[in-house]
Amino acid sequence: MNQLIEDTCNKLSEIADVLYRGDTRAGIAAMGLVISDLAAISDVIQDEEIKKRLVQEVLVPILQSMEDQDGVMLADLITYELLELLHTLED
C-alpha cells in the first residue's frame, strides 16, 4: 500500500508542476489517469474520518476544479490538500 501511495504522490507532484506551468489540459488529462489510484487508496483507508476528509474536502473540490478547467486551483488542491493527506497515510 505504501508503494501505491508513494507512486501516486510522485505522479501528483508531476501533475501539479505541469499545471503550475500553465498546461491545464495536460494536467487535467493526467489527473484523470490518477483517479483510479486514488480510489484504490480510499478503499483501503480504515479510518472513516480520514476517508471522509479525502472525499469531501479533497476529491470533490478536485473534481470541481477539473470540471471548471481551473488549473491553478487544481494544482493548489493537489499540493496543499491531497499530497498532505496522502503523506499522513504513509506513516
N, C-alpha and C positions, 0 to 999 in steps of 0.2 A: 504493500500500500504506500509506504513512504517513497518508493521509487516512482510510482504513478504521480504522487503529489509533487515530487521534485521535478519530474519531466514536464508536468503541466505548468508549474511555476516558471520554468525556463521558457516554455512556449509563450506564456502570458507576458513575460518580460519583453520578449522579442516583438510581440504584437503591440504592446504599449509603445515601444520605440518607433515602430512603423507609424502608429497613429500620431505620436508627437511630431514626427517628421512631416505630417500633413497628408499621408496617403490613407485617407479614410476608407476608401473602397477595399484596398488590400487588407487593411486591419480588420475590417468587419468580416470580410471573407474568411480570413484566418481564424477569427474568433468563432465563426460558425463551425469550424472543424474541431474546436476545443470543447465545445458544449457537451459532447458525449463523454469526454474525460471528466468534466465537472459533475455530470450526472452520476457517473460511476463512483466518484469520491463521495458525493452526497449520499448515495445508497448505503455506504458502509459507516457513515458517521453515527456513533452510538448516542452521543449527547444531543438530545432533542432541542435544547436551546441553541446550540451551535448550528444545527441543521436548519432551524427556523431562521436564524440570522443570515445564514448563507442564502437561503431562498428569498426571504422578504427584503433584506437590507442590501443584498449584493446582486443576486441574479436577476431579480425583477427590474431594478434600475439599469442593469447592464443591457438587458433585452430592450428596454425602452430607449436607451441611447443608441442602440443598433438600429432600431426602427426609425428613430429621428435622424439617423445619419450624423450623429454628433460625436465625431472622432475624439475631440479633446475630453469631453465628459466620459466617454468610454475608457480612454487611457487613464484618466484620473481614478475612475472606479476600479479598474484593474490594479493600478499601482497602490492606491491608498486604502482600498477595502478588501478586494479579493485576495491579493497576494499576502496581505497581513493576516487575513483569516486562515489561508492555507498554511502559512508558516506556523501558526499556532497548532495546527493538526500534526505537524511533523515531530513535535516534541514528545 
